[in-house]
Amino acid sequence: MVKRKKRLIKQEKGLLKQAEEHRLKIEKEPGRKDTTHEYWRKEIMGFERRAKERIKLLEKLKPKRRKKQLR
């Protein structure tokens, strides 16, 4: 479980970093034929969607707390 958790955390960080790099491209670089600003926006949406999926998976991996039994 620990390896899976570490992998998911690393993937989430990488996807968010990639989305930020694409945001910078939109601000600084002019669009070209194959890499337009609209293309980069769609890529950002995809990266963020996948990062959210990783976060959901991490939440599922968290151990559930057991309620103390009343005696």
N, CA, C and O atoms as a Tripos MOL2 file, in Angstrom:
@<TRIPOS>MOLECULE
protein
  284   283    71     0     0
PROTEIN
NO_CHARGES

@<TRIPOS>ATOM
      1 N           0.8160   -1.1920    0.0000 N.3       1 MET1
      2 CA          0.0000    0.0000    0.0000 C.3       1 MET1
      3 C           0.8590    1.2540    0.0000 C.2       1 MET1
      4 O           0.4960    2.2520   -0.6230 O.2       1 MET1
      5 N           1.9880    1.2160    0.6890 N.am      2 VAL2
      6 CA          2.8200    2.4070    0.7950 C.3       2 VAL2
      7 C           3.3730    2.7820   -0.5720 C.2       2 VAL2
      8 O           3.4040    3.9590   -0.9310 O.2       2 VAL2
      9 N           3.8060    1.7910   -1.3300 N.am      3 LYS3
     10 CA          4.3410    2.0720   -2.6600 C.3       3 LYS3
     11 C           3.2720    2.6960   -3.5510 C.2       3 LYS3
     12 O           3.5500    3.6280   -4.3060 O.2       3 LYS3
     13 N           2.0680    2.1860   -3.4620 N.am      4 ARG4
     14 CA          0.9720    2.7120   -4.2710 C.3       4 ARG4
     15 C           0.6690    4.1570   -3.8770 C.2       4 ARG4
     16 O           0.4430    5.0120   -4.7340 O.2       4 ARG4
     17 N           0.6680    4.4120   -2.5810 N.am      5 LYS5
     18 CA          0.3830    5.7560   -2.0890 C.3       5 LYS5
     19 C           1.4540    6.7400   -2.5660 C.2       5 LYS5
     20 O           1.1320    7.8360   -3.0230 O.2       5 LYS5
     21 N           2.7240    6.3490   -2.4600 N.am      6 LYS6
     22 CA          3.8180    7.2080   -2.9150 C.3       6 LYS6
     23 C           3.7130    7.4740   -4.4110 C.2       6 LYS6
     24 O           3.9350    8.5950   -4.8700 O.2       6 LYS6
     25 N           3.3730    6.4390   -5.1630 N.am      7 ARG7
     26 CA          3.2550    6.5810   -6.6160 C.3       7 ARG7
     27 C           2.1450    7.5560   -6.9780 C.2       7 ARG7
     28 O           2.3240    8.4060   -7.8500 O.2       7 ARG7
     29 N           1.0010    7.4380   -6.3110 N.am      8 LEU8
     30 CA         -0.1180    8.3230   -6.5880 C.3       8 LEU8
     31 C           0.2070    9.7710   -6.2250 C.2       8 LEU8
     32 O          -0.1660   10.6920   -6.9510 O.2       8 LEU8
     33 N           0.8970    9.9700   -5.1110 N.am      9 ILE9
     34 CA          1.2860   11.3240   -4.7140 C.3       9 ILE9
     35 C           2.2330   11.9280   -5.7450 C.2       9 ILE9
     36 O           2.0920   13.0900   -6.1260 O.2       9 ILE9
     37 N           3.1930   11.1330   -6.1880 N.am     10 LYS10
     38 CA          4.1620   11.6080   -7.1720 C.3      10 LYS10
     39 C           3.4670   11.9220   -8.5040 C.2      10 LYS10
     40 O           3.7880   12.9220   -9.1460 O.2      10 LYS10
     41 N           2.5280   11.0820   -8.9160 N.am     11 GLN11
     42 CA          1.7890   11.3290  -10.1520 C.3      11 GLN11
     43 C           0.9750   12.6120  -10.0600 C.2      11 GLN11
     44 O           0.9390   13.4000  -11.0060 O.2      11 GLN11
     45 N           0.3210   12.8220   -8.9220 N.am     12 GLU12
     46 CA         -0.4860   14.0220   -8.7300 C.3      12 GLU12
     47 C           0.3750   15.2780   -8.8590 C.2      12 GLU12
     48 O           0.0010   16.2200   -9.5570 O.2      12 GLU12
     49 N           1.5290   15.2910   -8.1870 N.am     13 LYS13
     50 CA          2.4250   16.4410   -8.2430 C.3      13 LYS13
     51 C           2.9150   16.6800   -9.6700 C.2      13 LYS13
     52 O           2.9780   17.8200  -10.1290 O.2      13 LYS13
     53 N           3.2590   15.6060  -10.3600 N.am     14 GLY14
     54 CA          3.7460   15.7290  -11.7350 C.3      14 GLY14
     55 C           2.6880   16.2780  -12.6760 C.2      14 GLY14
     56 O           2.9940   17.1010  -13.5400 O.2      14 GLY14
     57 N           1.4510   15.8330  -12.5210 N.am     15 LEU15
     58 CA          0.3750   16.3150  -13.3790 C.3      15 LEU15
     59 C           0.0920   17.7910  -13.1350 C.2      15 LEU15
     60 O          -0.1300   18.5490  -14.0790 O.2      15 LEU15
     61 N           0.0990   18.1950  -11.8760 N.am     16 LEU16
     62 CA         -0.1390   19.6070  -11.5660 C.3      16 LEU16
     63 C           1.0140   20.4790  -12.0550 C.2      16 LEU16
     64 O           0.8000   21.6090  -12.4930 O.2      16 LEU16
     65 N           2.2350   19.9530  -11.9800 N.am     17 LYS17
     66 CA          3.3950   20.6890  -12.4820 C.3      17 LYS17
     67 C           3.2890   20.8610  -14.0020 C.2      17 LYS17
     68 O           3.5850   21.9320  -14.5320 O.2      17 LYS17
     69 N           2.8740   19.8210  -14.6850 N.am     18 GLN18
     70 CA          2.7150   19.8680  -16.1370 C.3      18 GLN18
     71 C           1.6370   20.8780  -16.5220 C.2      18 GLN18
     72 O           1.7970   21.6080  -17.5000 O.2      18 GLN18
     73 N           0.5520   20.9270  -15.7710 N.am     19 ALA19
     74 CA         -0.5150   21.8950  -16.0330 C.3      19 ALA19
     75 C           0.0130   23.3170  -15.8730 C.2      19 ALA19
     76 O          -0.3170   24.1990  -16.6660 O.2      19 ALA19
     77 N           0.8300   23.5380  -14.8490 N.am     20 GLU20
     78 CA          1.4000   24.8710  -14.6300 C.3      20 GLU20
     79 C           2.3300   25.2620  -15.7740 C.2      20 GLU20
     80 O           2.3320   26.4170  -16.2000 O.2      20 GLU20
     81 N           3.1120   24.3210  -16.2720 N.am     21 GLU21
     82 CA          3.9960   24.5970  -17.4080 C.3      21 GLU21
     83 C           3.1870   24.9980  -18.6390 C.2      21 GLU21
     84 O           3.5930   25.8890  -19.3860 O.2      21 GLU21
     85 N           2.0590   24.3540  -18.8510 N.am     22 HIS22
     86 CA          1.2130   24.7020  -19.9910 C.3      22 HIS22
     87 C           0.5910   26.0880  -19.8000 C.2      22 HIS22
     88 O           0.4210   26.8290  -20.7680 O.2      22 HIS22
     89 N           0.2530   26.4400  -18.5620 N.am     23 ARG23
     90 CA         -0.2710   27.7930  -18.3080 C.3      23 ARG23
     91 C           0.7740   28.8490  -18.6740 C.2      23 ARG23
     92 O           0.4440   29.8870  -19.2490 O.2      23 ARG23
     93 N           2.0300   28.5750  -18.3370 N.am     24 LEU24
     94 CA          3.1040   29.4970  -18.6810 C.3      24 LEU24
     95 C           3.2840   29.6100  -20.1910 C.2      24 LEU24
     96 O           3.5710   30.6890  -20.7090 O.2      24 LEU24
     97 N           3.1150   28.4940  -20.8940 N.am     25 LYS25
     98 CA          3.2130   28.5260  -22.3550 C.3      25 LYS25
     99 C           2.1300   29.4200  -22.9470 C.2      25 LYS25
    100 O           2.3840   30.1570  -23.9000 O.2      25 LYS25
    101 N           0.9260   29.3570  -22.3880 N.am     26 ILE26
    102 CA         -0.1680   30.1880  -22.8920 C.3      26 ILE26
    103 C           0.1860   31.6620  -22.7160 C.2      26 ILE26
    104 O          -0.0800   32.4740  -23.6030 O.2      26 ILE26
    105 N           0.7860   32.0120  -21.5750 N.am     27 GLU27
    106 CA          1.1250   33.4040  -21.2930 C.3      27 GLU27
    107 C           2.2920   33.9080  -22.1370 C.2      27 GLU27
    108 O           2.2570   35.0420  -22.6150 O.2      27 GLU27
    109 N           3.3260   33.0850  -22.3280 N.am     28 LYS28
    110 CA          4.5710   33.5620  -22.9210 C.3      28 LYS28
    111 C           4.7210   33.2650  -24.4080 C.2      28 LYS28
    112 O           5.2220   34.1060  -25.1540 O.2      28 LYS28
    113 N           4.2970   32.0880  -24.8490 N.am     29 GLU29
    114 CA          4.5920   31.6720  -26.2150 C.3      29 GLU29
    115 C           3.4070   31.9330  -27.1430 C.2      29 GLU29
    116 O           2.2500   31.7910  -26.7500 O.2      29 GLU29
    117 N           3.7130   32.3100  -28.3620 N.am     30 PRO30
    118 CA          2.6260   32.4230  -29.3350 C.3      30 PRO30
    119 C           2.2250   31.0310  -29.8090 C.2      30 PRO30
    120 O           3.0370   30.1060  -29.7790 O.2      30 PRO30
    121 N           0.9970   30.8800  -30.2410 N.am     31 GLY31
    122 CA          0.5410   29.5820  -30.7200 C.3      31 GLY31
    123 C           1.1160   29.2680  -32.0900 C.2      31 GLY31
    124 O           1.5020   30.1640  -32.8410 O.2      31 GLY31
    125 N           1.1660   27.9960  -32.3950 N.am     32 ARG32
    126 CA          1.6330   27.5480  -33.7110 C.3      32 ARG32
    127 C           0.5090   26.7330  -34.3500 C.2      32 ARG32
    128 O          -0.5950   26.6480  -33.8120 O.2      32 ARG32
    129 N           0.7980   26.1540  -35.4710 N.am     33 LYS33
    130 CA         -0.2360   25.3800  -36.1600 C.3      33 LYS33
    131 C          -0.7320   24.2080  -35.3180 C.2      33 LYS33
    132 O          -1.9370   23.9970  -35.1800 O.2      33 LYS33
    133 N           0.2060   23.4490  -34.7570 N.am     34 ASP34
    134 CA         -0.1820   22.2340  -34.0420 C.3      34 ASP34
    135 C          -0.3010   22.4270  -32.5320 C.2      34 ASP34
    136 O          -0.8950   21.5880  -31.8560 O.2      34 ASP34
    137 N           0.2480   23.5120  -31.9900 N.am     35 THR35
    138 CA          0.1550   23.7500  -30.5420 C.3      35 THR35
    139 C          -0.4240   25.1430  -30.2920 C.2      35 THR35
    140 O           0.3040   26.0960  -30.0150 O.2      35 THR35
    141 N          -1.7100   25.2310  -30.3940 N.am     36 THR36
    142 CA         -2.3810   26.5040  -30.1780 C.3      36 THR36
    143 C          -2.7040   26.6760  -28.7010 C.2      36 THR36
    144 O          -2.5520   25.7500  -27.9040 O.2      36 THR36
    145 N          -3.1470   27.8630  -28.3540 N.am     37 HIS37
    146 CA         -3.5280   28.1280  -26.9720 C.3      37 HIS37
    147 C          -4.7030   27.2440  -26.5530 C.2      37 HIS37
    148 O          -4.7710   26.7930  -25.4090 O.2      37 HIS37
    149 N          -5.6080   27.0050  -27.4680 N.am     38 GLU38
    150 CA         -6.7560   26.1410  -27.1660 C.3      38 GLU38
    151 C          -6.2950   24.7130  -26.8700 C.2      38 GLU38
    152 O          -6.8340   24.0580  -25.9780 O.2      38 GLU38
    153 N          -5.3030   24.2340  -27.6130 N.am     39 TYR39
    154 CA         -4.7380   22.9040  -27.3710 C.3      39 TYR39
    155 C          -4.1600   22.8280  -25.9680 C.2      39 TYR39
    156 O          -4.3860   21.8530  -25.2510 O.2      39 TYR39
    157 N          -3.4030   23.8680  -25.5690 N.am     40 TRP40
    158 CA         -2.7960   23.8610  -24.2420 C.3      40 TRP40
    159 C          -3.8560   23.9120  -23.1530 C.2      40 TRP40
    160 O          -3.6950   23.2840  -22.1070 O.2      40 TRP40
    161 N          -4.9460   24.6580  -23.3840 N.am     41 ARG41
    162 CA         -6.0360   24.7050  -22.3960 C.3      41 ARG41
    163 C          -6.6690   23.3290  -22.2030 C.2      41 ARG41
    164 O          -6.9710   22.9250  -21.0800 O.2      41 ARG41
    165 N          -6.8630   22.6240  -23.3000 N.am     42 LYS42
    166 CA         -7.4290   21.2750  -23.2090 C.3      42 LYS42
    167 C          -6.4750   20.3370  -22.4750 C.2      42 LYS42
    168 O          -6.9050   19.4920  -21.6900 O.2      42 LYS42
    169 N          -5.1840   20.4910  -22.7330 N.am     43 GLU43
    170 CA         -4.1890   19.6790  -22.0340 C.3      43 GLU43
    171 C          -4.2340   19.9670  -20.5290 C.2      43 GLU43
    172 O          -4.1650   19.0440  -19.7180 O.2      43 GLU43
    173 N          -4.3500   21.2370  -20.1600 N.am     44 ILE44
    174 CA         -4.4290   21.6180  -18.7460 C.3      44 ILE44
    175 C          -5.6360   20.9610  -18.1000 C.2      44 ILE44
    176 O          -5.5330   20.4240  -16.9970 O.2      44 ILE44
    177 N          -6.7710   20.9980  -18.7700 N.am     45 MET45
    178 CA         -7.9880   20.3810  -18.2220 C.3      45 MET45
    179 C          -7.7810   18.8880  -18.0110 C.2      45 MET45
    180 O          -8.2120   18.3350  -16.9980 O.2      45 MET45
    181 N          -7.1250   18.2370  -18.9610 N.am     46 GLY46
    182 CA         -6.8610   16.8060  -18.8390 C.3      46 GLY46
    183 C          -5.9320   16.4830  -17.6770 C.2      46 GLY46
    184 O          -6.1690   15.5360  -16.9270 O.2      46 GLY46
    185 N          -4.8720   17.2780  -17.5340 N.am     47 PHE47
    186 CA         -3.9340   17.0560  -16.4260 C.3      47 PHE47
    187 C          -4.6250   17.2330  -15.0840 C.2      47 PHE47
    188 O          -4.4290   16.4300  -14.1720 O.2      47 PHE47
    189 N          -5.4350   18.2820  -14.9600 N.am     48 GLU48
    190 CA         -6.1170   18.5460  -13.6940 C.3      48 GLU48
    191 C          -7.1610   17.4760  -13.3860 C.2      48 GLU48
    192 O          -7.3550   17.1080  -12.2270 O.2      48 GLU48
    193 N          -7.8280   16.9810  -14.4210 N.am     49 ARG49
    194 CA         -8.8140   15.9160  -14.2150 C.3      49 ARG49
    195 C          -8.1290   14.6540  -13.6860 C.2      49 ARG49
    196 O          -8.6160   14.0140  -12.7540 O.2      49 ARG49
    197 N          -6.9960   14.3090  -14.2940 N.am     50 ARG50
    198 CA         -6.2740   13.1130  -13.8440 C.3      50 ARG50
    199 C          -5.7080   13.2950  -12.4340 C.2      50 ARG50
    200 O          -5.6570   12.3410  -11.6580 O.2      50 ARG50
    201 N          -5.2830   14.5180  -12.1010 N.am     51 ALA51
    202 CA         -4.7790   14.7860  -10.7490 C.3      51 ALA51
    203 C          -5.9050   14.6090   -9.7290 C.2      51 ALA51
    204 O          -5.6770   14.0740   -8.6440 O.2      51 ALA51
    205 N          -7.1260   15.0570  -10.0680 N.am     52 LYS52
    206 CA         -8.2660   14.8850   -9.1640 C.3      52 LYS52
    207 C          -8.5800   13.4100   -8.9550 C.2      52 LYS52
    208 O          -8.9390   12.9930   -7.8540 O.2      52 LYS52
    209 N          -8.4440   12.6190  -10.0270 N.am     53 GLU53
    210 CA         -8.6740   11.1720   -9.9050 C.3      53 GLU53
    211 C          -7.6580   10.5540   -8.9450 C.2      53 GLU53
    212 O          -8.0030    9.6840   -8.1460 O.2      53 GLU53
    213 N          -6.4000   11.0080   -9.0270 N.am     54 ARG54
    214 CA         -5.3710   10.4910   -8.1220 C.3      54 ARG54
    215 C          -5.7000   10.8540   -6.6760 C.2      54 ARG54
    216 O          -5.4960   10.0460   -5.7700 O.2      54 ARG54
    217 N          -6.2110   12.0750   -6.4570 N.am     55 ILE55
    218 CA         -6.5780   12.5030   -5.1090 C.3      55 ILE55
    219 C          -7.7060   11.6250   -4.5600 C.2      55 ILE55
    220 O          -7.6820   11.2450   -3.3890 O.2      55 ILE55
    221 N          -8.6830   11.3070   -5.3960 N.am     56 LYS56
    222 CA         -9.7890   10.4390   -4.9670 C.3      56 LYS56
    223 C          -9.2680    9.0560   -4.5840 C.2      56 LYS56
    224 O          -9.7000    8.4750   -3.5880 O.2      56 LYS56
    225 N          -8.3420    8.5350   -5.3800 N.am     57 LEU57
    226 CA         -7.7700    7.2280   -5.0670 C.3      57 LEU57
    227 C          -7.0030    7.2640   -3.7470 C.2      57 LEU57
    228 O          -7.0560    6.3110   -2.9690 O.2      57 LEU57
    229 N          -6.2910    8.3620   -3.4950 N.am     58 LEU58
    230 CA         -5.5610    8.4960   -2.2270 C.3      58 LEU58
    231 C          -6.5220    8.5260   -1.0470 C.2      58 LEU58
    232 O          -6.2400    7.9440    0.0000 O.2      58 LEU58
    233 N          -7.6450    9.1950   -1.2090 N.am     59 GLU59
    234 CA         -8.6280    9.2430   -0.1290 C.3      59 GLU59
    235 C          -9.2010    7.8680    0.1620 C.2      59 GLU59
    236 O          -9.4970    7.5460    1.3130 O.2      59 GLU59
    237 N          -9.3580    7.0560   -0.8710 N.am     60 LYS60
    238 CA         -9.8620    5.6990   -0.6620 C.3      60 LYS60
    239 C          -8.8500    4.8460    0.0960 C.2      60 LYS60
    240 O          -9.2240    3.9220    0.8180 O.2      60 LYS60
    241 N          -7.5640    5.1610   -0.0730 N.am     61 LEU61
    242 CA         -6.5220    4.3750    0.5850 C.3      61 LEU61
    243 C          -6.3560    4.7190    2.0610 C.2      61 LEU61
    244 O          -5.7780    3.9410    2.8210 O.2      61 LEU61
    245 N          -6.8600    5.8810    2.4690 N.am     62 LYS62
    246 CA         -6.7330    6.2610    3.8680 C.3      62 LYS62
    247 C          -7.4560    5.2510    4.7400 C.2      62 LYS62
    248 O          -8.5590    4.8210    4.4020 O.2      62 LYS62
    249 N          -6.8600    4.8710    5.8420 N.am     63 PRO63
    250 CA         -7.5410    3.9050    6.7250 C.3      63 PRO63
    251 C          -8.7730    4.5520    7.3550 C.2      63 PRO63
    252 O          -8.7580    5.7130    7.7650 O.2      63 PRO63
    253 N          -9.8150    3.7700    7.4140 N.am     64 LYS64
    254 CA        -11.0520    4.2650    8.0050 C.3      64 LYS64
    255 C         -10.9700    4.1080    9.5170 C.2      64 LYS64
    256 O         -10.4930    3.0950   10.0290 O.2      64 LYS64
    257 N         -11.4340    5.1110   10.2040 N.am     65 ARG65
    258 CA        -11.4260    5.0470   11.6670 C.3      65 ARG65
    259 C         -12.5820    4.1960   12.1420 C.2      65 ARG65
    260 O         -13.7020    4.2870   11.6380 O.2      65 ARG65
    261 N         -12.2890    3.3940   13.0920 N.am     66 ARG66
    262 CA        -13.3370    2.5590   13.6870 C.3      66 ARG66
    263 C         -13.9150    3.2890   14.8770 C.2      66 ARG66
    264 O         -13.1860    3.8830   15.6710 O.2      66 ARG66
    265 N         -15.2010    3.2420   14.9920 N.am     67 LYS67
    266 CA        -15.8440    3.8640   16.1500 C.3      67 LYS67
    267 C         -15.6480    2.9930   17.3630 C.2      67 LYS67
    268 O         -15.7260    1.7670   17.2880 O.2      67 LYS67
    269 N         -15.3960    3.6270   18.4660 N.am     68 LYS68
    270 CA        -15.2320    2.8710   19.6930 C.3      68 LYS68
    271 C         -16.5810    2.3120   20.1230 C.2      68 LYS68
    272 O         -17.6060    2.9940   20.1100 O.2      68 LYS68
    273 N         -16.5330    1.0870   20.4900 N.am     69 GLN69
    274 CA        -17.7800    0.4250   20.8890 C.3      69 GLN69
    275 C         -18.1750    0.8710   22.3000 C.2      69 GLN69
    276 O         -17.3430    0.9740   23.2030 O.2      69 GLN69
    277 N         -19.4350    1.1230   22.4470 N.am     70 LEU70
    278 CA        -19.9670    1.4860   23.7740 C.3      70 LEU70
    279 C         -20.2340    0.2110   24.5390 C.2      70 LEU70
    280 O         -20.7880   -0.7440   23.9940 O.2      70 LEU70
    281 N         -19.8460    0.1900   25.7880 N.am     71 ARG71
    282 CA        -20.0690   -1.0120   26.5960 C.3      71 ARG71
    283 C         -21.0520   -0.7530   27.6560 C.2      71 ARG71
    284 O         -21.3670   -1.6500   28.4380 O.2      71 ARG71
@<TRIPOS>BOND
     1     1     2 1
     2     2     3 1
     3     3     4 2
     4     3     5 am
     5     5     6 1
     6     6     7 1
     7     7     8 2
     8     7     9 am
     9     9    10 1
    10    10    11 1
    11    11    12 2
    12    11    13 am
    13    13    14 1
    14    14    15 1
    15    15    16 2
    16    15    17 am
    17    17    18 1
    18    18    19 1
    19    19    20 2
    20    19    21 am
    21    21    22 1
    22    22    23 1
    23    23    24 2
    24    23    25 am
    25    25    26 1
    26    26    27 1
    27    27    28 2
    28    27    29 am
    29    29    30 1
    30    30    31 1
    31    31    32 2
    32    31    33 am
    33    33    34 1
    34    34    35 1
    35    35    36 2
    36    35    37 am
    37    37    38 1
    38    38    39 1
    39    39    40 2
    40    39    41 am
    41    41    42 1
    42    42    43 1
    43    43    44 2
    44    43    45 am
    45    45    46 1
    46    46    47 1
    47    47    48 2
    48    47    49 am
    49    49    50 1
    50    50    51 1
    51    51    52 2
    52    51    53 am
    53    53    54 1
    54    54    55 1
    55    55    56 2
    56    55    57 am
    57    57    58 1
    58    58    59 1
    59    59    60 2
    60    59    61 am
    61    61    62 1
    62    62    63 1
    63    63    64 2
    64    63    65 am
    65    65    66 1
    66    66    67 1
    67    67    68 2
    68    67    69 am
    69    69    70 1
    70    70    71 1
    71    71    72 2
    72    71    73 am
    73    73    74 1
    74    74    75 1
    75    75    76 2
    76    75    77 am
    77    77    78 1
    78    78    79 1
    79    79    80 2
    80    79    81 am
    81    81    82 1
    82    82    83 1
    83    83    84 2
    84    83    85 am
    85    85    86 1
    86    86    87 1
    87    87    88 2
    88    87    89 am
    89    89    90 1
    90    90    91 1
    91    91    92 2
    92    91    93 am
    93    93    94 1
    94    94    95 1
    95    95    96 2
    96    95    97 am
    97    97    98 1
    98    98    99 1
    99    99   100 2
   100    99   101 am
   101   101   102 1
   102   102   103 1
   103   103   104 2
   104   103   105 am
   105   105   106 1
   106   106   107 1
   107   107   108 2
   108   107   109 am
   109   109   110 1
   110   110   111 1
   111   111   112 2
   112   111   113 am
   113   113   114 1
   114   114   115 1
   115   115   116 2
   116   115   117 am
   117   117   118 1
   118   118   119 1
   119   119   120 2
   120   119   121 am
   121   121   122 1
   122   122   123 1
   123   123   124 2
   124   123   125 am
   125   125   126 1
   126   126   127 1
   127   127   128 2
   128   127   129 am
   129   129   130 1
   130   130   131 1
   131   131   132 2
   132   131   133 am
   133   133   134 1
   134   134   135 1
   135   135   136 2
   136   135   137 am
   137   137   138 1
   138   138   139 1
   139   139   140 2
   140   139   141 am
   141   141   142 1
   142   142   143 1
   143   143   144 2
   144   143   145 am
   145   145   146 1
   146   146   147 1
   147   147   148 2
   148   147   149 am
   149   149   150 1
   150   150   151 1
   151   151   152 2
   152   151   153 am
   153   153   154 1
   154   154   155 1
   155   155   156 2
   156   155   157 am
   157   157   158 1
   158   158   159 1
   159   159   160 2
   160   159   161 am
   161   161   162 1
   162   162   163 1
   163   163   164 2
   164   163   165 am
   165   165   166 1
   166   166   167 1
   167   167   168 2
   168   167   169 am
   169   169   170 1
   170   170   171 1
   171   171   172 2
   172   171   173 am
   173   173   174 1
   174   174   175 1
   175   175   176 2
   176   175   177 am
   177   177   178 1
   178   178   179 1
   179   179   180 2
   180   179   181 am
   181   181   182 1
   182   182   183 1
   183   183   184 2
   184   183   185 am
   185   185   186 1
   186   186   187 1
   187   187   188 2
   188   187   189 am
   189   189   190 1
   190   190   191 1
   191   191   192 2
   192   191   193 am
   193   193   194 1
   194   194   195 1
   195   195   196 2
   196   195   197 am
   197   197   198 1
   198   198   199 1
   199   199   200 2
   200   199   201 am
   201   201   202 1
   202   202   203 1
   203   203   204 2
   204   203   205 am
   205   205   206 1
   206   206   207 1
   207   207   208 2
   208   207   209 am
   209   209   210 1
   210   210   211 1
   211   211   212 2
   212   211   213 am
   213   213   214 1
   214   214   215 1
   215   215   216 2
   216   215   217 am
   217   217   218 1
   218   218   219 1
   219   219   220 2
   220   219   221 am
   221   221   222 1
   222   222   223 1
   223   223   224 2
   224   223   225 am
   225   225   226 1
   226   226   227 1
   227   227   228 2
   228   227   229 am
   229   229   230 1
   230   230   231 1
   231   231   232 2
   232   231   233 am
   233   233   234 1
   234   234   235 1
   235   235   236 2
   236   235   237 am
   237   237   238 1
   238   238   239 1
   239   239   240 2
   240   239   241 am
   241   241   242 1
   242   242   243 1
   243   243   244 2
   244   243   245 am
   245   245   246 1
   246   246   247 1
   247   247   248 2
   248   247   249 am
   249   249   250 1
   250   250   251 1
   251   251   252 2
   252   251   253 am
   253   253   254 1
   254   254   255 1
   255   255   256 2
   256   255   257 am
   257   257   258 1
   258   258   259 1
   259   259   260 2
   260   259   261 am
   261   261   262 1
   262   262   263 1
   263   263   264 2
   264   263   265 am
   265   265   266 1
   266   266   267 1
   267   267   268 2
   268   267   269 am
   269   269   270 1
   270   270   271 1
   271   271   272 2
   272   271   273 am
   273   273   274 1
   274   274   275 1
   275   275   276 2
   276   275   277 am
   277   277   278 1
   278   278   279 1
   279   279   280 2
   280   279   281 am
   281   281   282 1
   282   282   283 1
   283   283   284 2
@<TRIPOS>SUBSTRUCTURE
     1 MET1         2 RESIDUE 1 A MET
     2 VAL2         6 RESIDUE 1 A VAL
     3 LYS3        10 RESIDUE 1 A LYS
     4 ARG4        14 RESIDUE 1 A ARG
     5 LYS5        18 RESIDUE 1 A LYS
     6 LYS6        22 RESIDUE 1 A LYS
     7 ARG7        26 RESIDUE 1 A ARG
     8 LEU8        30 RESIDUE 1 A LEU
     9 ILE9        34 RESIDUE 1 A ILE
    10 LYS10       38 RESIDUE 1 A LYS
    11 GLN11       42 RESIDUE 1 A GLN
    12 GLU12       46 RESIDUE 1 A GLU
    13 LYS13       50 RESIDUE 1 A LYS
    14 GLY14       54 RESIDUE 1 A GLY
    15 LEU15       58 RESIDUE 1 A LEU
    16 LEU16       62 RESIDUE 1 A LEU
    17 LYS17       66 RESIDUE 1 A LYS
    18 GLN18       70 RESIDUE 1 A GLN
    19 ALA19       74 RESIDUE 1 A ALA
    20 GLU20       78 RESIDUE 1 A GLU
    21 GLU21       82 RESIDUE 1 A GLU
    22 HIS22       86 RESIDUE 1 A HIS
    23 ARG23       90 RESIDUE 1 A ARG
    24 LEU24       94 RESIDUE 1 A LEU
    25 LYS25       98 RESIDUE 1 A LYS
    26 ILE26      102 RESIDUE 1 A ILE
    27 GLU27      106 RESIDUE 1 A GLU
    28 LYS28      110 RESIDUE 1 A LYS
    29 GLU29      114 RESIDUE 1 A GLU
    30 PRO30      118 RESIDUE 1 A PRO
    31 GLY31      122 RESIDUE 1 A GLY
    32 ARG32      126 RESIDUE 1 A ARG
    33 LYS33      130 RESIDUE 1 A LYS
    34 ASP34      134 RESIDUE 1 A ASP
    35 THR35      138 RESIDUE 1 A THR
    36 THR36      142 RESIDUE 1 A THR
    37 HIS37      146 RESIDUE 1 A HIS
    38 GLU38      150 RESIDUE 1 A GLU
    39 TYR39      154 RESIDUE 1 A TYR
    40 TRP40      158 RESIDUE 1 A TRP
    41 ARG41      162 RESIDUE 1 A ARG
    42 LYS42      166 RESIDUE 1 A LYS
    43 GLU43      170 RESIDUE 1 A GLU
    44 ILE44      174 RESIDUE 1 A ILE
    45 MET45      178 RESIDUE 1 A MET
    46 GLY46      182 RESIDUE 1 A GLY
    47 PHE47      186 RESIDUE 1 A PHE
    48 GLU48      190 RESIDUE 1 A GLU
    49 ARG49      194 RESIDUE 1 A ARG
    50 ARG50      198 RESIDUE 1 A ARG
    51 ALA51      202 RESIDUE 1 A ALA
    52 LYS52      206 RESIDUE 1 A LYS
    53 GLU53      210 RESIDUE 1 A GLU
    54 ARG54      214 RESIDUE 1 A ARG
    55 ILE55      218 RESIDUE 1 A ILE
    56 LYS56      222 RESIDUE 1 A LYS
    57 LEU57      226 RESIDUE 1 A LEU
    58 LEU58      230 RESIDUE 1 A LEU
    59 GLU59      234 RESIDUE 1 A GLU
    60 LYS60      238 RESIDUE 1 A LYS
    61 LEU61      242 RESIDUE 1 A LEU
    62 LYS62      246 RESIDUE 1 A LYS
    63 PRO63      250 RESIDUE 1 A PRO
    64 LYS64      254 RESIDUE 1 A LYS
    65 ARG65      258 RESIDUE 1 A ARG
    66 ARG66      262 RESIDUE 1 A ARG
    67 LYS67      266 RESIDUE 1 A LYS
    68 LYS68      270 RESIDUE 1 A LYS
    69 GLN69      274 RESIDUE 1 A GLN
    70 LEU70      278 RESIDUE 1 A LEU
    71 ARG71      282 RESIDUE 1 A ARG
